[in-house]
Amino acid sequence: MNLEFTSSKWFLLLVTIILPLILLLVAAALNAGICIIMIILFWIAAAFLILYMPRNED
């Protein structure tokens, strides 16, 4: 089983930005509750915080 894709930057982008945006569009189209939409927005915000935190390099 090839797991090289899961450690790439494209997989991280997919899981942290693109997937929540797709879920947000689906939730809005299906008239989901405000709680679901707020959870997805929190997921996107947390992903941006994690992606843009400075990295410590020794």
All heavy atoms as TSV, in Angstrom:
chain	resi	resn	atom	element	x	y	z
A	1	MET	N	N	0.838	-1.172	0.000
A	1	MET	CA	C	0.000	0.000	0.000
A	1	MET	C	C	0.887	1.241	0.000
A	1	MET	O	O	1.761	1.390	0.837
A	1	MET	CB	C	-0.877	-0.035	1.250
A	1	MET	CG	C	-1.954	0.973	1.273
A	1	MET	SD	S	-3.166	0.318	2.395
A	1	MET	CE	C	-3.707	1.695	3.234
A	2	ASN	N	N	0.653	2.126	-0.930
A	2	ASN	CA	C	1.481	3.317	-1.086
A	2	ASN	C	C	0.898	4.465	-0.267
A	2	ASN	O	O	-0.183	4.972	-0.561
A	2	ASN	CB	C	1.546	3.692	-2.568
A	2	ASN	CG	C	2.544	4.779	-2.831
A	2	ASN	OD1	O	3.202	5.262	-1.918
A	2	ASN	ND2	N	2.663	5.175	-4.075
A	3	LEU	N	N	1.602	4.891	0.770
A	3	LEU	CA	C	1.130	5.959	1.643
A	3	LEU	C	C	1.934	7.243	1.482
A	3	LEU	O	O	1.884	8.108	2.343
A	3	LEU	CB	C	1.180	5.507	3.106
A	3	LEU	CG	C	0.276	4.328	3.464
A	3	LEU	CD1	C	0.510	3.903	4.896
A	3	LEU	CD2	C	-1.173	4.655	3.217
A	4	GLU	N	N	2.670	7.366	0.390
A	4	GLU	CA	C	3.485	8.561	0.185
A	4	GLU	C	C	2.628	9.805	-0.016
A	4	GLU	O	O	3.021	10.898	0.361
A	4	GLU	CB	C	4.404	8.368	-1.016
A	4	GLU	CG	C	5.498	7.366	-0.777
A	4	GLU	CD	C	6.363	7.177	-2.008
A	4	GLU	OE1	O	6.294	8.010	-2.925
A	4	GLU	OE2	O	7.107	6.192	-2.048
A	5	PHE	N	N	1.435	9.644	-0.581
A	5	PHE	CA	C	0.575	10.790	-0.841
A	5	PHE	C	C	0.090	11.439	0.455
A	5	PHE	O	O	-0.102	12.645	0.516
A	5	PHE	CB	C	-0.618	10.354	-1.695
A	5	PHE	CG	C	-1.573	11.479	-1.993
A	5	PHE	CD1	C	-1.192	12.504	-2.848
A	5	PHE	CD2	C	-2.831	11.521	-1.420
A	5	PHE	CE1	C	-2.051	13.548	-3.129
A	5	PHE	CE2	C	-3.697	12.564	-1.695
A	5	PHE	CZ	C	-3.307	13.577	-2.552
A	6	THR	N	N	-0.085	10.645	1.514
A	6	THR	CA	C	-0.608	11.196	2.765
A	6	THR	C	C	0.381	12.107	3.469
A	6	THR	O	O	-0.016	12.885	4.332
A	6	THR	CB	C	-1.029	10.072	3.722
A	6	THR	OG1	O	0.084	9.228	3.975
A	6	THR	CG2	C	-2.172	9.273	3.143
A	7	SER	N	N	1.631	12.040	3.122
A	7	SER	CA	C	2.615	12.917	3.750
A	7	SER	C	C	2.993	14.100	2.857
A	7	SER	O	O	3.857	14.888	3.220
A	7	SER	CB	C	3.870	12.121	4.114
A	7	SER	OG	O	4.472	11.617	2.941
A	8	SER	N	N	2.329	14.225	1.724
A	8	SER	CA	C	2.664	15.318	0.817
A	8	SER	C	C	1.910	16.585	1.192
A	8	SER	O	O	0.928	16.560	1.923
A	8	SER	CB	C	2.346	14.928	-0.621
A	8	SER	OG	O	0.946	14.876	-0.810
A	9	LYS	N	N	2.367	17.696	0.663
A	9	LYS	CA	C	1.717	18.975	0.955
A	9	LYS	C	C	0.351	19.062	0.293
A	9	LYS	O	O	-0.525	19.765	0.774
A	9	LYS	CB	C	2.596	20.139	0.539
A	9	LYS	CG	C	2.841	20.233	-0.946
A	9	LYS	CD	C	3.692	21.418	-1.290
A	9	LYS	CE	C	3.956	21.446	-2.785
A	9	LYS	NZ	N	4.741	22.582	-3.179
A	10	TRP	N	N	0.134	18.323	-0.791
A	10	TRP	CA	C	-1.156	18.351	-1.479
A	10	TRP	C	C	-2.227	17.658	-0.651
A	10	TRP	O	O	-3.384	18.082	-0.637
A	10	TRP	CB	C	-1.047	17.723	-2.854
A	10	TRP	CG	C	-0.125	18.504	-3.721
A	10	TRP	CD1	C	1.098	18.118	-4.173
A	10	TRP	CD2	C	-0.322	19.839	-4.208
A	10	TRP	NE1	N	1.671	19.116	-4.909
A	10	TRP	CE2	C	0.815	20.184	-4.953
A	10	TRP	CE3	C	-1.348	20.769	-4.076
A	10	TRP	CZ2	C	0.955	21.418	-5.573
A	10	TRP	CZ3	C	-1.213	22.000	-4.694
A	10	TRP	CH2	C	-0.081	22.312	-5.431
A	11	PHE	N	N	-1.869	16.588	0.052
A	11	PHE	CA	C	-2.829	15.911	0.922
A	11	PHE	C	C	-3.200	16.806	2.097
A	11	PHE	O	O	-4.366	16.880	2.478
A	11	PHE	CB	C	-2.257	14.582	1.418
A	11	PHE	CG	C	-3.204	13.815	2.278
A	11	PHE	CD1	C	-4.276	13.148	1.716
A	11	PHE	CD2	C	-3.038	13.772	3.651
A	11	PHE	CE1	C	-5.161	12.444	2.500
A	11	PHE	CE2	C	-3.922	13.071	4.442
A	11	PHE	CZ	C	-4.983	12.393	3.871
A	12	LEU	N	N	-2.229	17.498	2.651
A	12	LEU	CA	C	-2.491	18.428	3.748
A	12	LEU	C	C	-3.422	19.547	3.287
A	12	LEU	O	O	-4.371	19.906	3.991
A	12	LEU	CB	C	-1.178	19.004	4.267
A	12	LEU	CG	C	-1.267	19.939	5.453
A	12	LEU	CD1	C	-1.790	19.203	6.667
A	12	LEU	CD2	C	0.089	20.540	5.739
A	13	LEU	N	N	-3.187	20.071	2.103
A	13	LEU	CA	C	-4.061	21.096	1.542
A	13	LEU	C	C	-5.469	20.552	1.318
A	13	LEU	O	O	-6.459	21.232	1.612
A	13	LEU	CB	C	-3.474	21.612	0.232
A	13	LEU	CG	C	-4.264	22.685	-0.489
A	13	LEU	CD1	C	-4.233	23.975	0.317
A	13	LEU	CD2	C	-3.712	22.905	-1.871
A	14	LEU	N	N	-5.566	19.338	0.826
A	14	LEU	CA	C	-6.865	18.722	0.580
A	14	LEU	C	C	-7.653	18.552	1.874
A	14	LEU	O	O	-8.824	18.921	1.954
A	14	LEU	CB	C	-6.680	17.365	-0.098
A	14	LEU	CG	C	-7.947	16.545	-0.305
A	14	LEU	CD1	C	-8.766	17.143	-1.436
A	14	LEU	CD2	C	-7.614	15.102	-0.588
A	15	VAL	N	N	-7.014	18.024	2.904
A	15	VAL	CA	C	-7.708	17.730	4.150
A	15	VAL	C	C	-8.024	18.991	4.952
A	15	VAL	O	O	-9.061	19.059	5.613
A	15	VAL	CB	C	-6.873	16.738	4.990
A	15	VAL	CG1	C	-7.420	16.576	6.381
A	15	VAL	CG2	C	-6.824	15.402	4.295
A	16	THR	N	N	-7.181	19.998	4.872
A	16	THR	CA	C	-7.374	21.164	5.721
A	16	THR	C	C	-8.154	22.292	5.076
A	16	THR	O	O	-8.786	23.072	5.776
A	16	THR	CB	C	-6.026	21.730	6.186
A	16	THR	OG1	O	-5.242	22.071	5.048
A	16	THR	CG2	C	-5.288	20.754	7.054
A	17	ILE	N	N	-8.155	22.395	3.768
A	17	ILE	CA	C	-8.822	23.516	3.108
A	17	ILE	C	C	-9.935	23.055	2.161
A	17	ILE	O	O	-11.086	23.483	2.288
A	17	ILE	CB	C	-7.810	24.377	2.322
A	17	ILE	CG1	C	-6.673	24.847	3.233
A	17	ILE	CG2	C	-8.507	25.555	1.674
A	17	ILE	CD1	C	-7.104	25.694	4.395
A	18	ILE	N	N	-9.616	22.194	1.228
A	18	ILE	CA	C	-10.558	21.856	0.169
A	18	ILE	C	C	-11.720	21.006	0.688
A	18	ILE	O	O	-12.883	21.292	0.380
A	18	ILE	CB	C	-9.820	21.156	-0.985
A	18	ILE	CG1	C	-8.817	22.137	-1.584
A	18	ILE	CG2	C	-10.790	20.663	-2.041
A	18	ILE	CD1	C	-7.876	21.554	-2.582
A	19	LEU	N	N	-11.443	19.984	1.478
A	19	LEU	CA	C	-12.507	19.133	2.011
A	19	LEU	C	C	-13.499	19.916	2.881
A	19	LEU	O	O	-14.709	19.778	2.690
A	19	LEU	CB	C	-11.902	17.953	2.779
A	19	LEU	CG	C	-12.886	16.971	3.388
A	19	LEU	CD1	C	-13.674	16.277	2.282
A	19	LEU	CD2	C	-12.160	15.961	4.233
A	20	PRO	N	N	-13.049	20.765	3.808
A	20	PRO	CA	C	-14.022	21.544	4.580
A	20	PRO	C	C	-14.830	22.518	3.728
A	20	PRO	O	O	-16.007	22.741	3.997
A	20	PRO	CB	C	-13.180	22.296	5.602
A	20	PRO	CG	C	-11.904	21.598	5.672
A	20	PRO	CD	C	-11.702	20.930	4.365
A	21	LEU	N	N	-14.216	23.083	2.687
A	21	LEU	CA	C	-14.968	23.979	1.813
A	21	LEU	C	C	-16.054	23.225	1.054
A	21	LEU	O	O	-17.171	23.730	0.895
A	21	LEU	CB	C	-14.030	24.688	0.843
A	21	LEU	CG	C	-13.164	25.785	1.450
A	21	LEU	CD1	C	-12.221	26.354	0.404
A	21	LEU	CD2	C	-14.023	26.878	2.045
A	22	ILE	N	N	-15.745	22.021	0.603
A	22	ILE	CA	C	-16.755	21.206	-0.071
A	22	ILE	C	C	-17.873	20.847	0.906
A	22	ILE	O	O	-19.058	20.929	0.571
A	22	ILE	CB	C	-16.111	19.944	-0.684
A	22	ILE	CG1	C	-15.198	20.330	-1.840
A	22	ILE	CG2	C	-17.180	18.952	-1.148
A	22	ILE	CD1	C	-14.352	19.191	-2.373
A	23	LEU	N	N	-17.507	20.468	2.120
A	23	LEU	CA	C	-18.518	20.155	3.126
A	23	LEU	C	C	-19.366	21.373	3.466
A	23	LEU	O	O	-20.572	21.252	3.688
A	23	LEU	CB	C	-17.851	19.608	4.393
A	23	LEU	CG	C	-17.249	18.220	4.293
A	23	LEU	CD1	C	-16.518	17.872	5.574
A	23	LEU	CD2	C	-18.319	17.192	3.986
A	24	LEU	N	N	-18.743	22.541	3.502
A	24	LEU	CA	C	-19.484	23.771	3.784
A	24	LEU	C	C	-20.485	24.064	2.670
A	24	LEU	O	O	-21.627	24.450	2.943
A	24	LEU	CB	C	-18.514	24.933	3.960
A	24	LEU	CG	C	-19.100	26.262	4.398
A	24	LEU	CD1	C	-19.746	26.133	5.770
A	24	LEU	CD2	C	-18.029	27.321	4.426
A	25	LEU	N	N	-20.094	23.874	1.422
A	25	LEU	CA	C	-21.009	24.076	0.301
A	25	LEU	C	C	-22.172	23.090	0.346
A	25	LEU	O	O	-23.323	23.465	0.105
A	25	LEU	CB	C	-20.259	23.953	-1.019
A	25	LEU	CG	C	-19.308	25.097	-1.360
A	25	LEU	CD1	C	-18.524	24.778	-2.612
A	25	LEU	CD2	C	-20.082	26.380	-1.522
A	26	VAL	N	N	-21.874	21.840	0.655
A	26	VAL	CA	C	-22.931	20.825	0.747
A	26	VAL	C	C	-23.869	21.148	1.906
A	26	VAL	O	O	-25.091	21.038	1.777
A	26	VAL	CB	C	-22.315	19.416	0.894
A	26	VAL	CG1	C	-23.370	18.385	1.259
A	26	VAL	CG2	C	-21.605	19.016	-0.377
A	27	ALA	N	N	-23.309	21.554	3.035
A	27	ALA	CA	C	-24.142	21.894	4.191
A	27	ALA	C	C	-25.034	23.089	3.893
A	27	ALA	O	O	-26.204	23.110	4.277
A	27	ALA	CB	C	-23.252	22.185	5.402
A	28	ALA	N	N	-24.508	24.074	3.191
A	28	ALA	CA	C	-25.316	25.241	2.840
A	28	ALA	C	C	-26.396	24.866	1.826
A	28	ALA	O	O	-27.520	25.371	1.894
A	28	ALA	CB	C	-24.423	26.341	2.291
A	29	ALA	N	N	-26.077	23.985	0.890
A	29	ALA	CA	C	-27.051	23.582	-0.121
A	29	ALA	C	C	-28.178	22.748	0.478
A	29	ALA	O	O	-29.311	22.806	0.016
A	29	ALA	CB	C	-26.356	22.795	-1.228
A	30	LEU	N	N	-27.865	21.978	1.513
A	30	LEU	CA	C	-28.873	21.116	2.140
A	30	LEU	C	C	-29.543	21.774	3.344
A	30	LEU	O	O	-30.241	21.098	4.089
A	30	LEU	CB	C	-28.235	19.788	2.558
A	30	LEU	CG	C	-27.706	18.926	1.415
A	30	LEU	CD1	C	-27.021	17.689	1.955
A	30	LEU	CD2	C	-28.808	18.567	0.441
A	31	ASN	N	N	-29.305	23.068	3.524
A	31	ASN	CA	C	-29.891	23.811	4.637
A	31	ASN	C	C	-29.588	23.163	5.988
A	31	ASN	O	O	-30.491	22.912	6.794
A	31	ASN	CB	C	-31.400	23.971	4.462
A	31	ASN	CG	C	-31.737	24.830	3.275
A	31	ASN	OD1	O	-31.023	25.774	2.972
A	31	ASN	ND2	N	-32.807	24.482	2.585
A	32	ALA	N	N	-28.315	22.887	6.226
A	32	ALA	CA	C	-27.891	22.285	7.487
A	32	ALA	C	C	-28.037	23.298	8.610
A	32	ALA	O	O	-28.154	24.500	8.385
A	32	ALA	CB	C	-26.447	21.818	7.383
A	33	GLY	N	N	-27.997	22.798	9.816
A	33	GLY	CA	C	-28.130	23.663	10.979
A	33	GLY	C	C	-26.909	24.548	11.163
A	33	GLY	O	O	-25.831	24.301	10.617
A	34	ILE	N	N	-27.102	25.587	11.940
A	34	ILE	CA	C	-26.022	26.546	12.182
A	34	ILE	C	C	-24.859	25.892	12.924
A	34	ILE	O	O	-23.705	26.275	12.723
A	34	ILE	CB	C	-26.552	27.791	12.926
A	34	ILE	CG1	C	-25.504	28.895	12.966
A	34	ILE	CG2	C	-27.007	27.430	14.326
A	34	ILE	CD1	C	-25.243	29.524	11.641
A	35	CYS	N	N	-25.131	24.896	13.739
A	35	CYS	CA	C	-24.058	24.218	14.483
A	35	CYS	C	C	-23.095	23.499	13.539
A	35	CYS	O	O	-21.875	23.569	13.717
A	35	CYS	CB	C	-24.646	23.234	15.481
A	35	CYS	SG	S	-25.526	24.027	16.821
A	36	ILE	N	N	-23.639	22.829	12.543
A	36	ILE	CA	C	-22.798	22.124	11.569
A	36	ILE	C	C	-21.951	23.121	10.792
A	36	ILE	O	O	-20.747	22.912	10.579
A	36	ILE	CB	C	-23.668	21.287	10.610
A	36	ILE	CG1	C	-24.470	20.241	11.378
A	36	ILE	CG2	C	-22.827	20.654	9.510
A	36	ILE	CD1	C	-23.631	19.199	12.062
A	37	ILE	N	N	-22.555	24.206	10.375
A	37	ILE	CA	C	-21.818	25.215	9.613
A	37	ILE	C	C	-20.733	25.857	10.468
A	37	ILE	O	O	-19.613	26.074	10.004
A	37	ILE	CB	C	-22.799	26.253	9.031
A	37	ILE	CG1	C	-23.669	25.580	7.968
A	37	ILE	CG2	C	-22.052	27.441	8.446
A	37	ILE	CD1	C	-24.762	26.430	7.399
A	38	MET	N	N	-21.029	26.119	11.730
A	38	MET	CA	C	-20.018	26.705	12.626
A	38	MET	C	C	-18.872	25.731	12.881
A	38	MET	O	O	-17.715	26.149	12.967
A	38	MET	CB	C	-20.661	27.130	13.951
A	38	MET	CG	C	-21.599	28.304	13.806
A	38	MET	SD	S	-20.825	29.761	13.112
A	38	MET	CE	C	-19.709	30.197	14.403
A	39	ILE	N	N	-19.154	24.446	12.991
A	39	ILE	CA	C	-18.088	23.452	13.190
A	39	ILE	C	C	-17.168	23.406	11.970
A	39	ILE	O	O	-15.943	23.357	12.104
A	39	ILE	CB	C	-18.700	22.065	13.484
A	39	ILE	CG1	C	-19.314	22.059	14.882
A	39	ILE	CG2	C	-17.668	20.966	13.342
A	39	ILE	CD1	C	-20.122	20.827	15.189
A	40	ILE	N	N	-17.746	23.445	10.777
A	40	ILE	CA	C	-16.929	23.422	9.559
A	40	ILE	C	C	-16.094	24.700	9.454
A	40	ILE	O	O	-14.916	24.653	9.088
A	40	ILE	CB	C	-17.818	23.217	8.323
A	40	ILE	CG1	C	-18.479	21.835	8.382
A	40	ILE	CG2	C	-17.001	23.343	7.047
A	40	ILE	CD1	C	-19.537	21.608	7.321
A	41	LEU	N	N	-16.679	25.843	9.786
A	41	LEU	CA	C	-15.912	27.093	9.777
A	41	LEU	C	C	-14.791	27.070	10.806
A	41	LEU	O	O	-13.687	27.573	10.558
A	41	LEU	CB	C	-16.841	28.286	10.016
A	41	LEU	CG	C	-17.757	28.647	8.851
A	41	LEU	CD1	C	-18.723	29.738	9.273
A	41	LEU	CD2	C	-16.957	29.051	7.650
A	42	PHE	N	N	-15.053	26.472	11.971
A	42	PHE	CA	C	-14.000	26.333	12.980
A	42	PHE	C	C	-12.885	25.432	12.466
A	42	PHE	O	O	-11.705	25.691	12.703
A	42	PHE	CB	C	-14.584	25.768	14.278
A	42	PHE	CG	C	-13.551	25.557	15.339
A	42	PHE	CD1	C	-13.014	26.638	16.014
A	42	PHE	CD2	C	-13.101	24.279	15.647
A	42	PHE	CE1	C	-12.044	26.441	16.979
A	42	PHE	CE2	C	-12.140	24.084	16.600
A	42	PHE	CZ	C	-11.607	25.165	17.279
A	43	TRP	N	N	-13.234	24.359	11.750
A	43	TRP	CA	C	-12.256	23.448	11.158
A	43	TRP	C	C	-11.347	24.215	10.192
A	43	TRP	O	O	-10.133	24.077	10.205
A	43	TRP	CB	C	-12.988	22.332	10.453
A	43	TRP	CG	C	-12.144	21.262	9.807
A	43	TRP	CD1	C	-10.792	21.158	9.817
A	43	TRP	CD2	C	-12.618	20.148	9.059
A	43	TRP	NE1	N	-10.405	20.045	9.113
A	43	TRP	CE2	C	-11.496	19.416	8.648
A	43	TRP	CE3	C	-13.888	19.710	8.694
A	43	TRP	CZ2	C	-11.617	18.259	7.881
A	43	TRP	CZ3	C	-13.988	18.568	7.941
A	43	TRP	CH2	C	-12.867	17.847	7.547
A	44	ILE	N	N	-11.955	25.060	9.349
A	44	ILE	CA	C	-11.173	25.840	8.384
A	44	ILE	C	C	-10.262	26.832	9.109
A	44	ILE	O	O	-9.088	26.983	8.762
A	44	ILE	CB	C	-12.113	26.553	7.398
A	44	ILE	CG1	C	-12.852	25.527	6.530
A	44	ILE	CG2	C	-11.340	27.529	6.516
A	44	ILE	CD1	C	-13.975	26.109	5.705
A	45	ALA	N	N	-10.782	27.503	10.124
A	45	ALA	CA	C	-9.974	28.470	10.871
A	45	ALA	C	C	-8.811	27.786	11.589
A	45	ALA	O	O	-7.685	28.296	11.592
A	45	ALA	CB	C	-10.848	29.221	11.871
A	46	ALA	N	N	-9.069	26.649	12.198
A	46	ALA	CA	C	-8.005	25.909	12.883
A	46	ALA	C	C	-6.946	25.442	11.894
A	46	ALA	O	O	-5.744	25.455	12.191
A	46	ALA	CB	C	-8.591	24.730	13.640
A	47	ALA	N	N	-7.367	25.049	10.711
A	47	ALA	CA	C	-6.408	24.614	9.682
A	47	ALA	C	C	-5.515	25.759	9.261
A	47	ALA	O	O	-4.304	25.592	9.100
A	47	ALA	CB	C	-7.166	24.055	8.483
A	48	PHE	N	N	-6.101	26.960	9.079
A	48	PHE	CA	C	-5.272	28.117	8.727
A	48	PHE	C	C	-4.280	28.450	9.841
A	48	PHE	O	O	-3.129	28.793	9.576
A	48	PHE	CB	C	-6.139	29.333	8.421
A	48	PHE	CG	C	-6.650	29.373	7.018
A	48	PHE	CD1	C	-7.996	29.498	6.765
A	48	PHE	CD2	C	-5.787	29.277	5.936
A	48	PHE	CE1	C	-8.473	29.535	5.473
A	48	PHE	CE2	C	-6.251	29.310	4.636
A	48	PHE	CZ	C	-7.603	29.437	4.403
A	49	LEU	N	N	-4.711	28.346	11.092
A	49	LEU	CA	C	-3.795	28.613	12.196
A	49	LEU	C	C	-2.639	27.628	12.217
A	49	LEU	O	O	-1.485	28.005	12.415
A	49	LEU	CB	C	-4.544	28.552	13.531
A	49	LEU	CG	C	-5.422	29.746	13.837
A	49	LEU	CD1	C	-6.208	29.497	15.118
A	49	LEU	CD2	C	-4.590	30.993	13.976
A	50	ILE	N	N	-2.931	26.359	12.002
A	50	ILE	CA	C	-1.882	25.342	12.027
A	50	ILE	C	C	-0.946	25.489	10.837
A	50	ILE	O	O	0.276	25.357	10.963
A	50	ILE	CB	C	-2.512	23.937	12.064
A	50	ILE	CG1	C	-3.186	23.719	13.417
A	50	ILE	CG2	C	-1.475	22.857	11.801
A	50	ILE	CD1	C	-4.018	22.471	13.505
A	51	LEU	N	N	-1.495	25.802	9.667
A	51	LEU	CA	C	-0.655	25.911	8.473
A	51	LEU	C	C	0.279	27.113	8.529
A	51	LEU	O	O	1.385	27.073	7.996
A	51	LEU	CB	C	-1.525	26.003	7.216
A	51	LEU	CG	C	-2.174	24.721	6.774
A	51	LEU	CD1	C	-3.095	24.981	5.600
A	51	LEU	CD2	C	-1.141	23.679	6.398
A	52	TYR	N	N	-0.154	28.191	9.150
A	52	TYR	CA	C	0.655	29.416	9.132
A	52	TYR	C	C	1.423	29.671	10.411
A	52	TYR	O	O	2.011	30.728	10.570
A	52	TYR	CB	C	-0.243	30.607	8.787
A	52	TYR	CG	C	-0.718	30.538	7.366
A	52	TYR	CD1	C	-2.047	30.291	7.072
A	52	TYR	CD2	C	0.179	30.678	6.309
A	52	TYR	CE1	C	-2.480	30.206	5.764
A	52	TYR	CE2	C	-0.239	30.581	5.010
A	52	TYR	CZ	C	-1.571	30.343	4.745
A	52	TYR	OH	O	-1.991	30.249	3.444
A	53	MET	N	N	1.443	28.709	11.327
A	53	MET	CA	C	2.269	28.862	12.523
A	53	MET	C	C	3.733	28.743	12.123
A	53	MET	O	O	4.088	27.930	11.276
A	53	MET	CB	C	1.921	27.782	13.550
A	53	MET	CG	C	0.631	28.038	14.265
A	53	MET	SD	S	0.120	26.693	15.342
A	53	MET	CE	C	1.507	26.505	16.401
A	54	PRO	N	N	4.581	29.535	12.738
A	54	PRO	CA	C	6.011	29.420	12.388
A	54	PRO	C	C	6.557	28.079	12.867
A	54	PRO	O	O	6.157	27.556	13.896
A	54	PRO	CB	C	6.664	30.575	13.134
A	54	PRO	CG	C	5.683	31.001	14.147
A	54	PRO	CD	C	4.333	30.582	13.695
A	55	ARG	N	N	7.455	27.549	12.092
A	55	ARG	CA	C	8.075	26.263	12.421
A	55	ARG	C	C	9.458	26.500	13.016
A	55	ARG	O	O	10.221	27.315	12.510
A	55	ARG	CB	C	8.193	25.395	11.188
A	55	ARG	CG	C	6.855	25.016	10.639
A	55	ARG	CD	C	7.004	24.020	9.519
A	55	ARG	NE	N	5.680	23.668	9.034
A	55	ARG	CZ	C	5.397	23.462	7.776
A	55	ARG	NH1	N	6.341	23.595	6.869
A	55	ARG	NH2	N	4.185	23.138	7.417
A	56	ASN	N	N	9.768	25.768	14.044
A	56	ASN	CA	C	11.084	25.856	14.658
A	56	ASN	C	C	12.027	24.903	13.927
A	56	ASN	O	O	11.760	23.723	13.808
A	56	ASN	CB	C	11.037	25.473	16.127
A	56	ASN	CG	C	10.317	26.501	16.956
A	56	ASN	OD1	O	10.204	27.647	16.571
A	56	ASN	ND2	N	9.798	26.077	18.090
A	57	GLU	N	N	13.100	25.451	13.428
A	57	GLU	CA	C	14.107	24.638	12.763
A	57	GLU	C	C	15.403	24.762	13.537
A	57	GLU	O	O	15.839	25.850	13.863
A	57	GLU	CB	C	14.290	25.070	11.322
A	57	GLU	CG	C	13.062	24.837	10.478
A	57	GLU	CD	C	13.320	25.167	9.015
A	57	GLU	OE1	O	14.501	25.296	8.636
A	57	GLU	OE2	O	12.342	25.294	8.272
A	58	ASP	N	N	15.985	23.621	13.821
A	58	ASP	CA	C	17.246	23.626	14.590
A	58	ASP	C	C	18.429	23.879	13.708
A	58	ASP	O	O	18.560	23.539	12.626
A	58	ASP	CB	C	17.427	22.295	15.309
A	58	ASP	CG	C	16.374	22.124	16.399
A	58	ASP	OD1	O	15.882	23.151	16.890
A	58	ASP	OD2	O	16.055	20.965	16.715
